Amino acid sequence: MCKESRTSAFALKAFNVELAQIKDSITQKTTGLMRMQFWRKAVEDIYCDNPPHQPVAIELWKAVKKHQLTKMWLMKIIDEREKNLDDRAYRNIQELETYAENTQSALLYLTLEMLGVRDIHADHAASHIGKAQGIVTCLRSTPYHINRRKVFLPMDICMLHGVSQEDFIRCHQEKNVRDVIYDIASQAHVHLEHARSFSKNVPGKAFPAFLYTVALEDYLHKIQKVDFNIFHPSLHKKNVLLPLHLQIQEKKEVGFFFNITKLKNSQEGTTTLVGVEK
């Protein structure tokens, strides 16, 4: 990614962080709604060339001016983050995917615009990658939320396997609990495979927007290796080789070549992520 686009990408990420941290930093929903309204008005003012005197807003204004970013995607992110202020689990996997589409995928659409890519195949790939990222983020954050006695995993999948929120809060590791994680992780894997199916038609300059797939695939490999035990300590350890893998992928010049490798059993009895079926 060139320096100009990189600066704008940092501004966009900072905007997303500002919104994401609102939920965890408030004790009353009203306060969260007020902060969301600040950012909603800030975006309106940015497109009127009158950004508020706030560092992130000013940098976002520069990015909008430089790349002619679509206002709709910024507003979708705010609207979806606002809906998510309620502390409740997702009713089903589709609701989680909708949240991911309107936040993570929207960020990718904006990143593509920063790279000068306006291509339907790249948008389709971004949609699936964003959904995969949202699902993986939901899984990765589960131990953190459990420490606060909160569970946001899709209720339909939990009910399918007869698992309650209390089972997760008590850190149960029975097979039906791991089956819930398997089903959710498999859905992320399916989205990555769908994204890869567009690789031959995606412009090469779109590739930097999709580098995060390396980290997504790394997490899915790790959780499969521990047989979908969401509480396993190894899932909280950083992969020291991940920066190297990202650098190798970044140096590839043609298309977006992230590899969604079929996950193989690391030991007898370990479930394999192949689509959504066992």
N, C-alpha and C positions, 0 to 999 in steps of 0.2 A: 504494500500500500504506500503510495507516495506521501511525502511529508504533509502536503496540503490536505489530502483526504484523511490522513491520520489525525491531524489536529481536530478536524470536524468530527471524526469518529469518537474521539475522547470527549468532546462536548456532548455528543449524543449519549454516551455511556454515563456521563455525569448527570445528565437530565434523568436518565432511567434510575440511577442510584438514588437521586433525590426523592423520586416518587416511591421507589421500593421500600425505603427505610421509614416512610411515614407510618405504615401499619405497626411496625415494631416499636415505635417511639412515642406512641400515644396511649393514654388510658381511657379516653372517651372518644367515641366515633365522631362527635361534633367537631373536635379539634382536627381530626383527619380530614373531614369534609372542608373545613376552612382552608387547610393547606393545599388540598386539591384544587379548590377554587382559585387560590393564588396562582397556581401553575396554569390553570385554564385561561385566566386573564392574561398571564404573562405571554402565553403563546399567541393569544389574540393581538396583544400589543407588539409582539415580535413581527407579526405579519403586517403591522401598520408602521414599521420602522421606528417603534418607540419602546424598546425593551426596558424592563425595570432595572434599577441599579443593583443587580444581583449577579455575581460572577458567572454562575452557570448559565443564567438567562442571556447574558451578554455574549458568551461564547456560542450559545445555541443560535442566537440571532445572526452572528457572523457565518455560521454553517448554513443557515437557511438562505441567506443572501448569496453565498458563494455557489451553492449547489441547487438552488430553487427547489428545496425540499417540499414535499406534499404535506400541507397542514393537516389533512384528514388523519394521517397515520399518527401524528403527535397527539391529536385529540383522542384517538382510539385508545392510546396507551393510558392517558389520564382517566378516561371514562372507565376502562376495565380495572385499573388500579383502585379507583373509587368504589366500584362494585365489590371489590375483594376486601374492603375494610371490615366486613362482617367476619367474625371468627367462627366459621363453620366449615365443615368438610364439603368437598365437591360432591354433588348428588350422584354424578356418574362420570365416566371417563370422557364423555363428550363435553361435559361442562368444563373439565380441566383442559381439554384441547381447545375449546373456544377461548378460554382465558389465555392460553399460550399463543394462539393465533393473533389475538388482539394486543399482545404485549411483545413477546419474543419475535414472532414473525414480522410484526409491524416494524420493530427495530431493524430487522434484516432488510425489509423493503427500503427503509430510509438509508441504510448503509449501501445498498445497491445504487440508489440515486446519487450518493456521494461519489461512488466509483464511476458514475456516468453510464450505468447499466439500466436500461429500461427494456426488459425482455421478458416475455411471458413464460418461457421455460425457466429462467432464473427465478421468477416470482413463484412458480410452482415448487421449485426446489426449496426456496426460502420458506414457503408455507410449511412444508413437511419438516424441515430442519428446526424451525421455530417451535413446532408442536413437540418434537422430540426433546428439544431443550427444556421446554416447560415441564414435561413429564419427568425428565431426569432431575430437574431442580426440585420438584415435589418429592421425589424419592430421597435425594441427598439431604434435604432439609428436615426429613422426618425425625431423626434422632434429636435434633435441636428443638423442634416443636414438642416432642414427647417430654423433654425435660421441663417444659412449661405446661405439661398435661394437656396438650392440644394435638389433635390428629386431623389432617386435611386430606388424607387419601380418599379416593372415590368410594362412596358408600355402596354403590351397586356391586362392585367387585368384592368388597368386604362381606356383604350379605351373601353373595354367591358362595363363598367359602365358609360361611358361618363364623366370621371373625368380628369381634366387637372392638370399639375404640379402646376399651379397658385392656384388651389383650395386648395391644401395642403399648399402652402406657405402662403395663407391667413387664414389658419386654419379653413376652412369650416368643418362643422360637419353634413352635410346633409346625408340622408340615403345612397345615392349612394357612398359617400366617405367612409362611414362605411362598405359598401358592398365590397369595394376594400380590406379593411383590413381583413374582414371576409374571403374572398377567399384565401388570402395569409396565414393567420393564420391557416385556415383549412388544407392547404397543409402541414404545419409543423406538425399538429396533425396526419395527415395520415401517415407521415414518422415515427412518434413515435409509432404508432400502428403496422406498418410493422416491426419495430425493436423489439417490444415486442413479435411478433409472432415467433421469433427465440430463445426466452428465455430458452426453455426447452433443447435446443441443445448447448447453449453457455457454455463453461467451467466456473466454479465458480471463478477461479482466474482472469477472465476477468472483473469481476464486478466493481472494482475500476475505470476502464477506462470510465465507463458509468454513474458515479454518477451525472454528470452534467444534466442528464435528469430530475432530481428533480427540478432544477432551470428552465428548459424549460417548464415543466408542470406547475410550479407555475405562470410563466408569461402568459401562455395561459389561465389559469383560471382567472387571474386578468383582462386580456383584454376582455374576454367573459363577465365578471361580469359588466364591464362598457359599454357593448353593442358595443364593437369594436371602441370606441372613442379613437383614437391613441394619442389624446392630453390631455386625462384625467390626472389630477395631481397625482392620486393614483398610476399610472403606474411608477412614478419616485420615489416612496417611497420604501425603503428596507423592505423586509419581515424579521422581527426580529426572526421569528421562523425557517427560512430556514436553518441556521446552525444546529439546533436541528434535523430537518428532514434529513439532510445530514448525521449526526452522527448516527441516527437510521438506515438509509439505509446501512451505511458502516459496521455496526455490523452484518448485515445479512450475513451468511456464505455460503449459497447455491445459486448458479446461480446469475443472475442479475434480481432482483425482483422489479424494479421500476414499479409503477402502473400507467397506462394511464387510468385514470378514465373517464368514459363518463361524459361530461360536461352537467350539467342540468341547466335549466333556473333558474336564481336567482330571477327573477321577471317577471311578465307577459309582454310579448312583447319582451323579450330578446332572441336573436338568440342563438341556441345551436350549438356547434362545434361537428358535427357527420359526419365524412368523409368530403366530399367537397360539399354536397348537403344541401339545406335548407328544 
